[in-house]
Amino acid sequence: MKKLLMATALTSIAATGAFAGGHATEVSLGVSLGFTGPLESLAGPMGDGAELAMAEATAANFLDDATVTSVRGDSTCIDAAAATATVERLVTADRVDGIVGGMCSGETTASLQNVAMPNGMVMISPSATSPALSTLEDNGLFFRTSPSDARQGVVMAEIIMERGIDTVAVTYTNNDYGKGLADSFEAAFTAKGGTVTLNTAHEDGKADYAAEVGALASAGGDALVVAGYVDQGGSGVIQASLDSGAFDTFVLPDGMVSTALEENFGADIDGSFGQNPASAGEGRDKFVAMATEAGFDGTSAFAAEAYDAAALIMLAMQAADSKDPGAYKDKVFDVANAPGEQILPGELGKAFDILRAGGDIDYVGATSVELVGEGESAGNYREIVMDGGKVTVVKYR
């Protein structure tokens, strides 16, 4: 059995471009994630999730026994210039055949417009959720396995109202992700009769958030919505709130849902709650079991979405009988949606056989994949609560 070749961000991989008759000895996929930066605690399991799918494909009869190689690149999550340079290297130097990424919305947009589109490269993001990406011109090259924050804003409003809270303050990281989510949430919350006392940005990288928390506290609210990053300003705002006694209940959207909450705050934020994209069912259970066997946490936010992103690229390649992005980009919707035999994690080999024989598949994957609109996931969410200092799942919706 072949072994997946794990490459670091500095590894250069020689790849061959489109191949005659669908045959290749090497397929390489770039993994552009924020391995440093405000979500680095999530990036590791996400990279592992994508590479788990690659290992599975390598062990199966993918494109007549091709080996799939991962080439990691650090997008930093928040530095658009650094992310663009990383994706430029992946495409022009490492000559990857597809990209799992980006991770955060702003850097994903920059990489897509400045590198992927000019080079005709397919990108499937596991976690870039800005509503602006739904209408961005992408030449049919961009997809995502996490839902738009237009939907997350509605779900978050529902969760808050169900808990009897109708007045909140909102702080968001000052970028495309934060503002998009904050605006989506405020529109949904006020439409349901809720009141947002203040909706204001915070900057990442500050040592002290006392001034921001003071303004939020003056505005008031029964809870503070923190639409930020758990490894950056989001946690800084929470700590300043606890230190001053301004808030003790926090609403935590996807960029804040991580085991880092347990390490940073533990029981100090018990009763705080939130949500992140995830789906219940056999597909998720299979993925989590596979991840555990591989030695990483499959329950980490967006790890399952990363597995599905890599799987979709390779399934589309098999359907097109080509690793040329110009050929397989038109097959992504076909393999992701009905009709066809449903495919779960661990069943990529079966899917390749069906596609090779000219059949249809409906890739369900680890996150109940269903692509809609401009190539994005319809989306399901996992509701969580901090209980006993631990991130605890309440239910899926």
N, C-alpha and C positions, 0 to 999 in steps of 0.2 A: 504494500500500500504506500502510495506516495505521501510525503509529509508536506504540509503547508510551509512555504518559505516565508518566514516573517522578516520583513525589512524595516529598518529604521528610516527616519526622515532623510538621512544622508545617503541611503543606498540607491544606487543607480541601476535600473533594470533595463536590459535590452529587450524590446518587444518588436513584433514583426508587422504591425498594421493589419489590414484586411488580408484574409487568406483564401486561397483558391479552394472551392469546394467545401468550405466550412472547417478545414482542418488546421490545427495549430499545435505546437508543442508547448507554447507558453501564452498565458493570458495574464495580464497584470491589471490590478485595480488600485487606484489611489484611494487613500483614506485620509481625507482632509478634515481634521477635528481640532478642537482647542485643547491640545495636550498640555499647554500652559495657559494661564489666564483665569477668568472668573468662573469657569465651569470645569476646571481640570479634574475635579473629583468624579465627574460624570464621563469624561472622555475616555478613560481607560477601559471601562466595561463596554462602552460603545464600540471602540476599536476592536475589542475582543469579540463582540457580537458579530461585526462584519466579517472578521477573519474566521469565525466559526463556520459561517456559510461557505466561505472560500475553501476551507478544509474539507467540508462535506462534498463540495463539487469536485474537488481534486480526487477524492476517493471514489467518485462515481464515474460513469462513462460520459463525462461532459465534453462536448465537441470532439468526440472520438479520442478520449483519453488525454485531454489537455491538462496541464498543471496550472493552477491559479496562484499567483503570487501577490501578496499585499505590499504596497509601498506607502508607508505612513508619512504624512506631512502635517506640521503644526500650523493651524490657522490662527491660533491665539484667541479665537472667538470674537475679539473686539477690534483688532487692528486690521482694517480693510487692506492697507498696503501690504502688510505682512502676509495676509491670506492670499492676496492676488499673486504675490511672488511665489508662494508655496505651490499654488495650483499651476502657475506658469511652469515651474520646474517639473511638476508631475507630468504635465502634458508634453512639454517640448524636450526635456532632458531624459526623464524616466520613461516617456512614451507609453503612459498607461492607456488602457482601452476603455476605461470608464472611471467615474469618481463617486465614492460614497462621501457625501458632504455637500456644502459646508455644514457647520454646526450652529452658528448664530446667524441671525437674519441679515444684518448689515454686511458682514464679510461674505456671506453667500451671494448676495446681490452683486457685490463688487467682482467676485471671482467669476460669476456667471456672465456678466456683461463684458468684462475686460479680457477674459481668457477662454471660457468654455464656448461661448457663442462664436467668437472669431475663428476658433479652431474646430468647431463642430463636435464638441465633446459632451457626452451625456453626464449629467450630475443628478444623483438622487440623494436628497438630504433626509437624514433621520429626524432632524430637530429644528430646522429653521421654520418658524411658525408665523412670521409677520403676515398680516392680511395683504400687504402690498405685493407680496410675491404671487398672489393669485391672479393679478392682472398684468404682471410684468411680461413684456414681450420676450420670449425665450427660444423661438425657432423650434419649438417642440423638443427641446433638449433637457428641460428641467422638470423633475418630479419630486414629491416628498411623501414619506410614509407617516408623518405626523400631521394632524389636522391644523388648519389655520386658527390663529388666535381669535378670529371672528367668532368661531364656535366656542373656544375656551372662555371667552368673555361671558357668553350666555350661560355656560355650565357653571362657572364660578358664581355668577349672580344667583342662580338657582340654589346652589349649595348654601350660600350665605343666608338667603331668605328662609330656607327650610330650617335653619338654626335659630330663627327668630330675631335675627340681626337686620335692622333696616337703616342704620346710619354708620357709614365707614369713612375713613380717610384713606387716600391712595398715594403711595410713593412709587415711582418707577425709574428704572435705570434709563439714563438719557440717550437712548438710541432707538433704532427702528423697532426692535422687539418690544422694548419697554413701553414706548408711546403707543404702538399699535394695540398692545394688550390693554393698557390702561384706558384708552379711548373706547375700545370695544366693550370692556367691562362697564364703564360708566354709562354708556348708551343702554346696555341691557339692564343694568341695575335700576336706573331711574325709570325705565319703561315699566318695571315691575313695582314701582312705587317707593323704591329706596332713595336715600339721600347720600350723595357724596359731598362731604364737607370741604374737602380740598383734594385736588388732583395735581400733584407736582412732581417734578423730576428730581433725582439725586445723581450726582456724578460718582462713578466708581473711582477707587484708588485713594480716597481721603482717609486720613487718620482719625478724624473726629466728625461725627454726624449730629452733634448736639443742636446746631442751629436748625437743621432740617427737621429734626424731631420736635424742637420747640414750636415751629410753625404748624406742624401737624397736630400737636397736642392742643394748641390754641384753637384750631378749627374744631377739634373734638371728633367723637365717633366711638362706637362701641367696639370697633376692631380696626386694625391697620392692615390694609392690603399692601403687600410688599412684592411688587412686580419687578424683581431684580435678580441678581445672581448670588447664589449661596456662597461662593468662594470669594465674593467681593463686597460691593456696597450694600447688598441686601442684608447680609449678616451684620454689617456695621450699623445699619439702621436699627435692626432688632436689638443689638447690644446697647446702643444708646437709649433706646426706648425702655429697656429693662433697668438700666442704670438710673434713669430719671423717674421711673414709675409712670411714664406717659401712657404706655399701652402694655397690656400683658396678654392680649389675644391677637394673633397674627393670621392673616389669610395668605396662604402660600401657593402661588401658581407654579408652573412646571420648572422654571429656572431656579426655584428654591427647594424643590423636593429632592433630597439627597440624604444619605447617611451622615453627611457633614453636619446636618441639623442636630443629630444625636451627639456628635463629638463637640460641637460648638456650644450647645445650649442644654441638652438633656431635658430633665424635667422642668426646667425654668420656663419652658414654653408649652407645657402640657395644656391641652385644650385648644391649641392652635390647629388649624386645619387647612386643607387645600386640595389640589388635584394635579395630575399629570397624565399625558396620553398613555394609555395602556388598555389592553383588552383581556377579558376573562375567557376561559374556555380551554379546550384541549390543546389548541395551538400554543397558547402561552405556557401551559403546564409542561408541554414537551420541550419547549425552548428552555425554560428554567432548569429542567432536569439535564438537558444537554450542556448548558452553561456550567452547572454545578460539577458535572463530570469533567469539563474542560478546565475547571479551576477558577472561575470568575462568577460574579454576582449577576445572574440574569434578571433579577428584579430591579436592578438599578435603572433609573429613568433613561429612556431612549436606547437602552441596550438592545431590546427586542426590535425596535424600529430600525436599528443599524443592521441587524441580521437580515431583516426583510428588504432593506435597500440593496444590500449586496446580492441577495437572492434574486430580486427582480432584474437586476442588470444581467446576471448570468442566464436566467430563464429566457429573457428577451434575446440574448445572443443565440441560445440554442434554437429558439423559434425562428430566428432569421438565418440560422446556419452561418453566422458571421460574427466576428468580434468588432467589425467596423461600426462605430456609433451611428454613422449615416444610414446604415441598414437596420440596426436593431432598435433604434429609438422609436420606430413605428410599431414595434411589437410589445412595448411595455404595457400598454392598456390591454392588449389581447391576453397576455399571460396573467394579468392582475385580476381580471374580472370574469364573470360568467359569460358564456357557458363553458363547461368543461369539468373535468374531474378535480375535486378539491384537493389541494396540496398543503400539508402541514410541515412544520420543521422536522427535519430528519427524513423527508421524502423527496428531496431534490433529485436523487437518482431515478426514482419512478417518474418524476415529471420530465426529466430529460428523455427518457425512453418514449414517453407518450408523444412529446413534441417531435422527436426524431421520426416517429412513425406517422406524423402528419395529424395527430390528434390535438384536442383542445384541453387546456387546464384552466382552473380557477384558483389562483394562488391565494390561500387564506393566511398562511404564515403564522407568525407569532402574535400579530396585532390585528387579526381579522381584516386584512388589506382589502379595500375597495376604493379604487381611484375614481374621482369625480372631477368635473370641471376642468381646470387647467392642470390636470395631472397631480392632484393632491388627495390625501386620504380623507374619507368621509369622517372618520374619527370616533374613538371611544375614549373614555377617561376613567382613571382610578381615583376615587375619593380617599384621602388619607386624613388621619388625625394624629397629633402627638399625644401619646399615652404612655406614662411611665418612662418618659425620656426616649421613647422609640417611635419611629415612623410606622404607623399601624394602618393597614388597609381597612376601610369601612365597607366599601362596595364598589362596583363598576357601573358606569352609566354611559 
